[in-house]
Amino acid sequence: MVATGLMTMLALLLASIGTFVTMRNFLMERVDRTLSSAAMPIGRAVSGGLIRNGCNDPQHLPPAIGTAGASNAFPRRPLSAVTPFSSIFIEVRRADGSRLFKCRAYSNSHPVDAAVPSRTATMASLGHATSTFVNTKSIGSGPRMRLLEQRLANGDLLYLGTPLNEVDATLTSLTWIELVVSVTALLFIVGAVFLIVSAGLKPLRRVEATASAISAGQFDERVPGEDHRSEAGRLAITLNSMLGQIESAIADRDALVIQLQERDLLLRQFVADASHELRTPITAISAFAELFDRGASSRSDDLARLLKGIALESSRMQKLVDDLLILARFDEGVATEREPVELVQLVNRAISTSLTVGPDWPVTFSATEPLEVLGSENQLLRVVDNVLANVRAHTPPGTTTFVRLVKHGDAARMEFSDDGPGMSSEDAARAFDRFYRASQGRDRTHGGSGLGLSIVAAIVTAHGGTARIEASRVSGVRVVIELPLAR
């Protein structure tokens, strides 16, 4: 806006100067034409001897003195009727510079004498019958005067002058008018530009307010005024698109941070749980070794008990390490084998093993048709083994497990349900977490390491399937596993 004001002021100044110069030249040309028109009849009158003693001459002057419209006819009038009101100064000098006579000009009824230079224009002194114009002062405190110097036919020099007070007054009035108009126009233009710029900056102020809100954490804020027909509207569209991408990036970053924090927490919990699980068999093996050193090896009964305990704890520790390795492989994204696996036979094998290991937990199985999937037979067999082992670990003897294999759309669904104690929805939601057990106690006589269902979820996910638990506080737990069928 400041630049606009300066440019406007410069333009008004140039226009005012141009108008002033044009008006001054016009007025001076008009004065020059007036003097030139009066020069011819006055020069003839002086050369013809009609004027001998200047303004005191009893002869008559032509009526063209003091007027712009001169005539070649010279009707005689008394000088006293013309010169007191004439606005033309007249002076005649010889070639050597001596004055012959002088007639004063009158400005506002006051006599005015021009200060005639001793030698004025160069052209007048060349001997040619030519004329020149100069500006000069008045003798005393009179106005400026415009002076015409002309050489007459007899060699005398004729000086005609007229006051420039009207020209100066006109130019002064013009200057004040231009000043007032320029200031008014400048104020008007600056005010209009201020209003226009203020209206144009409203969208930018809204952008500023939106940016302040976003910097304060309100990432869902958007710039109002979207419109494809205006620049501000298109700017709002572009900014909103950018803000949407920024919000999405920030949301992704926050989600990633939360995920990393959760993973860090899970890793810490995993390390703590793994350490706890490994500490128990290691401590037991260390105790058995200490008993061996204290002489248990010399007693056959104690030796057999020690060796059996060491074997049992070593097996438990080996199973835990194997489970951890399996989970680590799936976390690294190791590809599973892909071969056709018939699920009816696989489930039958797992049930036979379960009945052999835990005959107190009966299992019934039903299937509508043979179903084939692509995957690793050993890994899928482990899924069924772990689900059945979970039932034996968390339900009392006599609990019956019902296994049902059906086709569900493009997937094979395995349903495991039991009639044992129920489970809360909170426990069901975390049942697939690693080292999670519904019972927070660490009594090794109930439950396993808490990795069985975690391995189930990892294997099923690696095969492109899903696993979920439907629990009830009243009775029974239902595990549903779906695997995509082989095409």
C-alpha positions as CSV (number, residue, x, y, z in Angstrom):
1,M,0.0,0.0,0.0
2,V,2.9,2.4,0.7
3,A,4.3,1.6,-2.7
4,T,1.0,2.4,-4.3
5,G,0.8,5.7,-2.4
6,L,4.3,6.7,-3.6
7,M,3.6,5.7,-7.2
8,T,0.3,7.7,-7.1
9,M,2.0,10.7,-5.6
10,L,4.7,10.5,-8.3
11,A,2.1,10.3,-11.1
12,L,0.2,13.2,-9.7
13,L,3.4,15.3,-9.3
14,L,4.3,14.6,-12.9
15,A,0.8,15.4,-14.1
16,S,0.8,18.7,-12.1
17,I,4.2,19.7,-13.4
18,G,3.1,18.9,-17.0
19,T,-0.1,20.9,-16.6
20,F,1.7,23.8,-15.0
21,V,4.3,24.0,-17.7
22,T,1.7,23.7,-20.5
23,M,-0.4,26.5,-18.9
24,R,2.6,28.7,-18.4
25,N,3.7,28.3,-22.0
26,F,0.2,28.9,-23.2
27,L,-0.1,32.2,-21.2
28,M,3.3,33.4,-22.2
29,E,2.6,32.7,-25.9
30,R,-0.6,34.7,-25.5
31,V,1.3,37.6,-23.9
32,D,3.9,37.4,-26.7
33,R,1.2,37.5,-29.3
34,T,-0.3,40.6,-27.6
35,L,3.1,42.4,-27.6
36,S,3.8,41.3,-31.2
37,S,0.4,42.6,-32.4
38,A,1.0,46.0,-30.7
39,A,4.7,46.3,-31.9
40,M,3.8,47.0,-35.6
41,P,1.5,50.0,-35.2
42,I,3.5,51.5,-32.3
43,G,6.7,51.0,-34.3
44,R,5.1,52.8,-37.3
45,A,4.0,55.6,-35.1
46,V,7.4,56.1,-33.6
47,S,9.2,55.9,-37.0
48,G,6.7,58.3,-38.6
49,G,7.2,60.9,-36.0
50,L,3.8,60.6,-34.5
51,I,5.4,60.2,-31.1
52,R,8.2,62.7,-30.4
53,N,8.1,63.3,-26.7
54,G,6.7,60.1,-25.3
55,C,3.6,60.1,-23.2
56,N,3.8,64.0,-22.9
57,D,3.6,64.4,-26.7
58,P,0.5,66.4,-27.7
59,Q,0.2,64.2,-30.7
60,H,-2.1,61.2,-30.8
61,L,-1.3,57.6,-30.4
62,P,-3.0,54.8,-32.4
63,P,-5.7,53.0,-30.5
64,A,-3.8,49.7,-30.8
65,I,-1.6,50.7,-27.8
66,G,-2.4,48.2,-25.0
67,T,-4.5,46.0,-27.2
68,A,-3.9,42.8,-29.0
69,G,-6.0,43.5,-32.1
70,A,-4.0,46.3,-33.8
71,S,-5.3,48.1,-36.9
72,N,-3.3,49.8,-39.7
73,A,-5.7,52.8,-39.6
74,F,-4.7,55.4,-37.1
75,P,-7.6,57.6,-36.0
76,R,-6.3,60.3,-33.8
77,R,-7.3,60.3,-30.1
78,P,-5.9,62.3,-27.2
79,L,-3.0,60.5,-25.4
80,S,-4.6,61.2,-22.1
81,A,-7.5,59.0,-23.1
82,V,-5.3,56.0,-23.8
83,T,-2.1,55.8,-21.8
84,P,-3.5,56.0,-18.2
85,F,-5.3,52.7,-18.9
86,S,-2.7,51.1,-21.2
87,S,-1.1,47.8,-20.0
88,I,1.9,48.2,-22.4
89,F,5.2,49.7,-21.4
90,I,6.9,51.7,-24.2
91,E,10.5,52.8,-24.4
92,V,12.5,53.9,-27.4
93,R,16.3,54.1,-27.4
94,R,18.9,55.0,-29.9
95,A,21.4,52.5,-31.1
96,D,24.0,53.8,-28.6
97,G,21.6,53.0,-25.8
98,S,20.5,56.6,-24.9
99,R,16.8,56.8,-24.1
100,L,14.5,58.9,-26.4
101,F,11.3,58.6,-24.4
102,K,9.4,56.2,-22.2
103,C,5.7,55.5,-21.4
104,R,4.8,53.6,-18.2
105,A,2.5,50.7,-18.2
106,Y,-0.4,50.5,-15.7
107,S,-1.1,47.5,-13.5
108,N,-4.2,47.7,-11.2
109,S,-4.1,51.5,-11.9
110,H,-0.5,51.8,-10.7
111,P,2.3,52.9,-13.0
112,V,4.9,50.3,-13.7
113,D,8.4,50.8,-15.2
114,A,10.3,47.9,-16.7
115,A,13.9,47.5,-15.9
116,V,15.3,47.5,-19.4
117,P,18.7,45.7,-19.7
118,S,21.5,47.7,-21.2
119,R,22.0,45.1,-23.8
120,T,19.3,42.5,-24.1
121,A,19.1,39.9,-26.8
122,T,22.0,39.1,-29.2
123,M,19.7,39.1,-32.2
124,A,18.6,42.7,-31.7
125,S,22.2,43.9,-31.9
126,L,23.0,42.1,-35.2
127,G,21.5,44.7,-37.3
128,H,18.6,42.6,-38.5
129,A,15.0,43.8,-38.3
130,T,14.0,41.1,-35.8
131,S,12.7,40.9,-32.3
132,T,13.2,38.9,-29.1
133,F,11.4,38.4,-25.8
134,V,12.9,38.4,-22.3
135,N,11.5,38.4,-18.8
136,T,12.6,41.3,-16.6
137,K,11.8,43.0,-13.3
138,S,9.9,46.1,-12.6
139,I,11.6,49.2,-11.1
140,G,10.7,49.2,-7.5
141,S,8.3,46.6,-6.1
142,G,6.2,46.1,-9.2
143,P,5.3,42.7,-10.9
144,R,7.5,40.8,-13.3
145,M,7.2,42.0,-16.9
146,R,7.5,40.5,-20.3
147,L,9.7,42.6,-22.6
148,L,9.8,42.7,-26.4
149,E,12.9,44.2,-28.0
150,Q,12.6,45.2,-31.6
151,R,14.9,47.3,-33.9
152,L,13.0,49.9,-35.9
153,A,13.7,50.8,-39.5
154,N,15.6,54.0,-38.5
155,G,17.9,51.9,-36.2
156,D,16.3,52.8,-32.9
157,L,15.4,50.2,-30.4
158,L,11.8,49.7,-29.4
159,Y,10.9,48.1,-26.1
160,L,7.4,47.0,-25.4
161,G,6.5,45.3,-22.0
162,T,3.5,44.2,-20.1
163,P,3.1,43.1,-16.5
164,L,2.8,39.4,-15.8
165,N,0.8,39.8,-12.6
166,E,-2.3,38.2,-14.2
167,V,-0.1,35.3,-15.6
168,D,1.5,34.9,-12.2
169,A,-1.9,35.0,-10.4
170,T,-3.3,32.4,-12.8
171,L,-0.3,30.2,-12.3
172,T,-0.5,30.6,-8.6
173,S,-4.2,29.7,-8.6
174,L,-3.4,26.7,-10.8
175,T,-0.7,25.6,-8.4
176,W,-3.1,25.7,-5.4
177,I,-5.8,24.0,-7.4
178,E,-3.3,21.3,-8.5
179,L,-2.1,20.9,-4.9
180,V,-5.6,20.6,-3.5
181,V,-6.7,18.2,-6.3
182,S,-3.6,16.1,-6.0
183,V,-3.8,15.8,-2.2
184,T,-7.5,15.0,-2.5
185,A,-6.9,12.4,-5.2
186,L,-4.0,11.0,-3.2
187,L,-6.1,10.6,-0.1
188,F,-8.9,9.1,-2.1
189,I,-6.7,6.6,-3.9
190,V,-4.9,5.6,-0.7
191,G,-8.2,5.1,1.0
192,A,-9.6,3.1,-1.8
193,V,-6.4,1.0,-2.1
194,F,-6.6,0.5,1.7
195,L,-10.1,-0.8,1.5
196,I,-9.4,-3.0,-1.5
197,V,-6.3,-4.4,0.0
198,S,-8.0,-5.0,3.3
199,A,-10.8,-6.8,1.5
200,G,-8.2,-8.8,-0.5
201,L,-6.2,-9.7,2.6
202,K,-9.2,-11.2,4.4
203,P,-8.5,-14.6,3.0
204,L,-4.9,-14.3,4.0
205,R,-6.0,-13.3,7.5
206,R,-8.1,-16.5,7.6
207,V,-5.1,-18.4,6.5
208,E,-3.1,-16.8,9.3
209,A,-5.8,-17.7,11.8
210,T,-5.9,-21.3,10.5
211,A,-2.1,-21.6,10.7
212,S,-2.1,-20.3,14.3
213,A,-4.8,-22.9,15.2
214,I,-2.8,-25.7,13.5
215,S,0.4,-24.6,15.3
216,A,-1.6,-24.8,18.5
217,G,-2.3,-28.4,17.8
218,Q,-5.7,-28.2,16.0
219,F,-4.7,-30.2,13.0
220,D,-8.3,-30.6,11.8
221,E,-8.6,-26.9,11.0
222,R,-9.1,-25.9,7.4
223,V,-9.0,-22.6,5.5
224,P,-12.6,-21.4,4.6
225,G,-13.6,-19.9,1.3
226,E,-12.8,-22.6,-1.2
227,D,-13.7,-21.4,-4.7
228,H,-12.3,-22.4,-8.1
229,R,-13.3,-19.0,-9.5
230,S,-11.0,-16.8,-7.4
231,E,-7.3,-16.9,-6.6
232,A,-8.0,-16.8,-2.9
233,G,-10.4,-19.7,-3.3
234,R,-7.9,-21.7,-5.3
235,L,-5.3,-20.9,-2.7
236,A,-7.7,-22.2,0.0
237,I,-8.2,-25.4,-1.9
238,T,-4.5,-25.9,-2.3
239,L,-3.8,-25.2,1.3
240,N,-6.6,-27.4,2.5
241,S,-5.2,-30.3,0.4
242,M,-1.8,-29.7,1.8
243,L,-3.2,-29.5,5.4
244,G,-5.0,-32.8,4.8
245,Q,-1.8,-34.5,3.7
246,I,0.0,-33.0,6.7
247,E,-2.7,-34.1,9.1
248,S,-2.6,-37.6,7.6
249,A,1.2,-37.6,7.9
250,I,1.0,-36.5,11.5
251,A,-1.7,-39.1,12.2
252,D,0.5,-41.8,10.6
253,R,3.5,-40.5,12.7
254,D,1.5,-40.6,15.9
255,A,0.2,-44.0,15.1
256,L,3.7,-45.2,14.4
257,V,5.0,-43.6,17.6
258,I,2.2,-45.3,19.5
259,Q,2.9,-48.6,17.7
260,L,6.6,-48.3,18.5
261,Q,5.8,-47.5,22.1
262,E,3.5,-50.5,22.3
263,R,6.1,-52.7,20.7
264,D,8.7,-51.4,23.1
265,L,6.4,-52.2,25.9
266,L,5.6,-55.6,24.5
267,L,9.3,-56.2,24.0
268,R,10.1,-55.3,27.6
269,Q,7.2,-57.5,28.8
270,F,8.3,-60.3,26.4
271,V,11.9,-60.2,27.8
272,A,10.6,-60.1,31.3
273,D,8.2,-63.0,30.8
274,A,10.8,-65.0,28.8
275,S,13.3,-64.5,31.6
276,H,10.7,-65.5,34.1
277,E,9.7,-68.6,32.2
278,L,13.4,-69.6,31.6
279,R,14.4,-68.9,35.2
280,T,12.1,-71.6,36.6
281,P,13.6,-74.6,34.8
282,I,17.1,-73.2,35.1
283,T,16.7,-72.8,38.8
284,A,15.3,-76.4,39.1
285,I,18.2,-77.8,37.1
286,S,20.6,-75.8,39.3
287,A,19.0,-77.3,42.4
288,F,19.2,-80.8,41.0
289,A,22.8,-80.3,40.2
290,E,23.5,-79.1,43.7
291,L,21.8,-82.1,45.2
292,F,23.9,-84.3,42.9
293,D,27.0,-82.6,44.2
294,R,25.9,-83.2,47.8
295,G,25.9,-87.0,47.4
296,A,22.6,-87.8,45.7
297,S,24.5,-89.5,43.0
298,S,25.5,-92.3,45.4
299,R,21.9,-93.1,46.2
300,S,20.1,-94.8,43.4
301,D,16.6,-93.5,44.3
302,D,17.8,-89.9,44.6
303,L,19.8,-90.3,41.4
304,A,16.8,-91.5,39.4
305,R,14.7,-88.6,40.8
306,L,17.3,-86.1,39.9
307,L,17.8,-87.3,36.4
308,K,14.0,-87.4,35.8
309,G,13.7,-83.8,37.2
310,I,16.5,-82.6,35.0
311,A,15.1,-84.2,31.9
312,L,11.6,-82.8,32.7
313,E,12.9,-79.2,33.2
314,S,15.2,-79.5,30.2
315,S,12.2,-80.6,28.1
316,R,10.1,-77.7,29.4
317,M,12.9,-75.2,28.7
318,Q,13.5,-76.7,25.2
319,K,9.8,-76.4,24.4
320,L,9.8,-72.7,25.5
321,V,12.9,-72.0,23.4
322,D,11.3,-73.7,20.4
323,D,8.1,-71.6,20.9
324,L,10.2,-68.4,21.0
325,L,12.1,-69.3,17.9
326,I,8.8,-70.0,16.1
327,L,7.4,-66.6,17.0
328,A,10.6,-64.9,16.1
329,R,10.5,-66.5,12.6
330,F,7.0,-65.4,12.1
331,D,7.9,-61.9,13.3
332,E,10.7,-61.8,10.7
333,G,8.2,-62.7,8.0
334,V,9.7,-66.1,7.1
335,A,7.7,-67.6,4.3
336,T,5.8,-70.8,5.2
337,E,5.7,-73.9,3.0
338,R,2.9,-74.1,0.5
339,E,1.5,-77.5,-0.2
340,P,-1.9,-79.0,-0.2
341,V,-3.0,-80.1,3.2
342,E,-6.2,-82.1,3.9
343,L,-7.7,-80.8,7.1
344,V,-10.0,-83.8,8.1
345,Q,-7.0,-86.2,8.4
346,L,-4.9,-83.5,10.0
347,V,-7.5,-82.9,12.8
348,N,-8.0,-86.6,13.3
349,R,-4.2,-87.0,13.9
350,A,-4.2,-84.1,16.4
351,I,-7.2,-85.5,18.3
352,S,-5.6,-89.0,18.5
353,T,-2.5,-87.3,20.0
354,S,-4.6,-85.3,22.5
355,L,-6.5,-88.3,23.7
356,T,-3.3,-90.2,24.2
357,V,-1.7,-87.3,26.2
358,G,-4.9,-86.4,28.1
359,P,-7.4,-89.2,28.1
360,D,-9.4,-87.4,30.8
361,W,-10.4,-84.7,28.3
362,P,-12.6,-86.3,25.7
363,V,-12.9,-84.9,22.2
364,T,-15.7,-85.2,19.6
365,F,-15.1,-84.4,16.0
366,S,-17.5,-83.7,13.1
367,A,-16.9,-82.7,9.5
368,T,-19.2,-82.2,6.5
369,E,-16.7,-82.9,3.7
370,P,-13.0,-83.1,3.0
371,L,-11.4,-79.6,2.9
372,E,-8.0,-78.8,1.5
373,V,-5.9,-75.7,2.1
374,L,-2.4,-74.6,1.1
375,G,0.3,-74.4,3.8
376,S,2.6,-76.3,6.1
377,E,1.2,-79.5,7.4
378,N,3.4,-79.4,10.5
379,Q,2.5,-75.8,11.4
380,L,-1.2,-76.4,10.9
381,L,-1.0,-79.6,13.0
382,R,0.6,-77.5,15.7
383,V,-2.4,-75.1,15.6
384,V,-4.8,-77.9,16.4
385,D,-2.4,-79.4,19.0
386,N,-2.0,-76.0,20.8
387,V,-5.8,-75.3,20.9
388,L,-6.5,-78.8,22.4
389,A,-3.5,-78.4,24.8
390,N,-4.9,-75.1,25.9
391,V,-8.2,-76.8,26.8
392,R,-6.3,-79.4,28.9
393,A,-4.3,-76.7,30.6
394,H,-7.2,-74.5,31.7
395,T,-10.1,-76.8,32.2
396,P,-10.7,-79.5,34.8
397,P,-10.6,-83.3,33.8
398,G,-13.8,-84.4,32.3
399,T,-14.2,-81.4,30.1
400,T,-15.4,-82.3,26.6
401,T,-14.1,-80.5,23.5
402,F,-16.2,-80.4,20.4
403,V,-14.4,-79.9,17.1
404,R,-16.3,-79.0,14.0
405,L,-14.9,-78.6,10.5
406,V,-17.1,-76.9,7.9
407,K,-16.9,-75.0,4.7
408,H,-17.6,-71.3,5.1
409,G,-17.6,-69.5,1.7
410,D,-14.1,-69.7,0.3
411,A,-12.6,-70.7,3.7
412,A,-12.4,-73.8,5.9
413,R,-13.7,-73.1,9.4
414,M,-12.5,-75.0,12.4
415,E,-14.5,-74.5,15.5
416,F,-13.3,-75.7,19.0
417,S,-15.8,-75.4,21.8
418,D,-15.7,-76.9,25.3
419,D,-18.1,-77.2,28.2
420,G,-15.6,-76.1,30.8
421,P,-15.4,-72.9,32.8
422,G,-16.1,-69.7,31.0
423,M,-13.8,-66.8,30.3
424,S,-14.3,-63.1,30.6
425,S,-14.3,-60.9,27.5
426,E,-11.3,-59.1,28.7
427,D,-9.3,-62.3,29.0
428,A,-10.6,-63.4,25.5
429,A,-9.4,-60.2,24.0
430,R,-5.9,-60.8,25.2
431,A,-5.8,-64.6,24.9
432,F,-3.5,-64.4,21.8
433,D,-1.0,-62.1,23.5
434,R,2.4,-63.6,24.3
435,F,2.9,-64.9,27.8
436,Y,-0.7,-63.9,28.7
437,R,-2.6,-66.2,31.1
438,A,-6.0,-65.6,32.5
439,S,-4.7,-66.6,35.9
440,Q,-2.1,-64.1,37.0
441,G,-0.4,-66.6,39.3
442,R,2.7,-68.4,38.3
443,D,1.9,-71.8,39.6
444,R,3.3,-74.2,37.0
445,T,0.7,-76.9,37.9
446,H,-1.9,-74.9,36.1
447,G,-1.5,-73.5,32.6
448,G,1.5,-73.3,30.3
449,S,3.9,-70.7,29.3
450,G,1.3,-68.4,27.7
451,L,2.7,-68.9,24.2
452,G,0.4,-71.6,22.8
453,L,-2.4,-69.4,21.5
454,S,0.2,-66.8,20.4
455,I,1.7,-69.4,18.1
456,V,-1.7,-70.3,16.9
457,A,-2.4,-66.7,15.9
458,A,1.0,-66.3,14.2
459,I,0.6,-69.5,12.2
460,V,-2.9,-68.8,11.1
461,T,-2.0,-65.2,10.1
462,A,1.0,-66.5,8.1
463,H,-1.4,-68.8,6.2
464,G,-3.7,-65.8,5.4
465,G,-6.4,-66.9,7.9
466,T,-8.0,-65.4,11.0
467,A,-8.4,-66.6,14.6
468,R,-10.8,-65.4,17.2
469,I,-12.1,-66.4,20.6
470,E,-15.8,-66.2,21.7
471,A,-16.0,-66.4,25.4
472,S,-18.7,-66.5,28.0
473,R,-18.5,-66.1,31.8
474,V,-21.2,-68.9,32.2
475,S,-19.6,-71.8,30.5
476,G,-17.2,-72.8,27.7
477,V,-14.9,-71.1,25.3
478,R,-15.2,-71.2,21.5
479,V,-12.2,-70.8,19.3
480,V,-12.9,-70.1,15.6
481,I,-10.2,-70.5,13.0
482,E,-10.7,-69.8,9.3
483,L,-8.2,-70.7,6.5
484,P,-8.5,-69.9,2.8
485,L,-9.3,-73.0,0.7
486,A,-6.9,-74.2,-1.9
487,R,-8.1,-73.4,-5.4
